[in-house]
């Protein structure tokens, strides 16, 4: 007995292996960060601020005898061969769950220091001293006005 074309199509459809329908539009996963970066904390204008593994950074800087010792944070102006351009690295030892005020003070210090070194062409020592004075101003005020200062620093880096 010969089956009609419609019947053959129907049989082929019900006996064929099931194919999965493609899922809807998938969200792209965040790109993997290169070590020693752990996660992106914020953007200050075009600067990216990363939380980094402090132990790994210290191992990287120990190879360079002329490098400044890594304590809490650094930026690409101090270590252009280690820290990528337009990045600030903040130690995970200082990280967000521990002390957000201290972390924000450190980010302000590093952003201001990088700006003074790279845009205003000051030496590291002079830029560091000026940034330390700025950091101390907000530390003595117990963080009052700190977020406004961070926003102003972000505007300077656009």
Secondary structure, DSSP 8 states (H G I E B T S, - for coil): ----HHHHHHHHHHHS-------S----------TTEEEEEEEETTEEEEEE-HHHHHHHHHT-TTS---SSEEETTT-TTTS-TTEEEEETTSTTTT-HHHHHHHHHHHHHHHHHHHTS---HHHHHHHHHHHHHHHHHTTTTTHHHHHHHHHHHT-
